Amino acid sequence: MKLSTRARYGTKALLEIALHWGEGPVLLKDIAQRQQIPLPYLERLIRPLVQAEIIKSTRGTRGGVSLLKHPKEVVLSEVIQLLEGSIAPVACVDDPNLYPRSDLCVTHDIWAEVKKAMDRVLESTTFEDLVERQKQKWNLKQLKDRQK
């Protein structure tokens, strides 16, 4: 199963905002540049995140976007669900009535297990976790660069 560009870019944008938690609003053009997201696309992604009260948008000279909650309170599953919808690999996992034989279908059971495993990972990952992982990757890269 592939996540859409919308979910991937939305996650990257929120990670960038979370990386600057407590520093004030982050400019959309800076997020777009650092995360290599086209600015017009990012502007469209921000709207549902504001409407869902995950982030707030501030206008003016000190404007930008910022998280409304601490990064440890923003769960990846919430963002993916908002931007992507269901992550079920097939529609009958969410609605067995779509396929009348789902109770007899072994592949249905596998797809349901896949969804549960993905849900478990996404529900247990916060943006604070992603910030920490990102910082670890940066630190490893700096170490490797110094060793060259």
Beta strands, then each sheet from edge to edge (+ up, - down):
strand 1: 55-58
strand 2: 64-67
sheet 1: 1+ 2-
end
